[in-house]
Amino acid sequence: MDRARADRARADRARADRAKADRAEGTDTRRRAALAVLGAAGVTTVLAATGAAPAHGAGAAAPAPDAAPRAGRRAGPRPPAAWFGAELRRIPTTRKVVALTFNAAWDESGVDVVLAELRRRKLPATFFPTGAFARAHPAAVRAMAAAHGLGNHSYSHPYFDDLDTSERQDEVRRADAAIREASGAEPLPFFRFPYSQTTDESVADVNDLGYAVVEFTTDTNGYLGPEGGMTVDRVVRRAVDALAPGAVLQMHVGSTGDGVVLDALALPRIIDAAQEAGYGITDLRGFLTDAGEADDAPD
């Protein structure tokens, strides 16, 4: 990516992050109601730190047939019913757990470092590659899938506000196909919007394909890089300031052009800080529930 494109990418993402933060202050009735249901469900899990795929578990019941996604997504494990209808920015639990998540939309510069650190610690994470990333870097996506779950971050990372329903769902489907082909694994039914640009309409379009929308409690902003004013210290501080039961941290495995992957460099300190504060690392895979079954949350 040349310098001009990198500058535009940083500016776009910074504007989107600010706009999203502003919108988050005015949480609407629909989201409050959905979160109330989530809280009542008491969904929670803390996986043993093995990095291996967990058994299905998770507190809320799966969608009833008449409430299930209507677009013909394959039967089988899916998020709890309460996870549909609004974006999720925090896993609803009172336990001190945090979810580590990584977007993959540009280059793969930090993939090996991130995977090596997670492997060394025997900790899980969830990766959200775009379909275009999967096509361009299949080996990186296979390496992610070998020990971690893969979500869906769209095919081409567009602004979803600029798309209609058909175009949005095409982005999701194309990404799903590309991720399957690259990884040889079954992607998770979790979607994350490019630029965190969500609306009730776009969330509904994604839900109709069987995907719950998992955004983030905070983005570390490591993707902005040194040229965007970020440092390892600032990345760590943003993560630590967001620690709370069920927090979802968003990081990235690539850079926007300067070649420095701050999130990869900061990851050991983020994990250390979380564990020193008494937090365990949770895995989004553990929140899937078998279709038509309700499982109690594990102790």
ZINOR-V224208 format. One record per helix or strand of 2 or more residues. SS is the DSSP state (~ for helix, > for strand). FROM is the first residue (numbers start at 1). LEN is the number of residues. If there is no record, write none. Layout:
ss	from	len
SS	FROM	LEN
SS	FROM	LEN
This chain:
ss	from	len
~	3	23
~	29	13
~	65	3
>	78	2
~	81	3
>	97	8
~	111	11
>	126	4
~	131	6
~	138	8
>	149	4
~	160	3
~	165	19
>	190	2
~	194	3
~	200	8
>	212	3
>	218	2
~	222	3
~	226	3
~	232	10
>	247	6
~	262	15
>	280	3
~	284	4
>	288	2
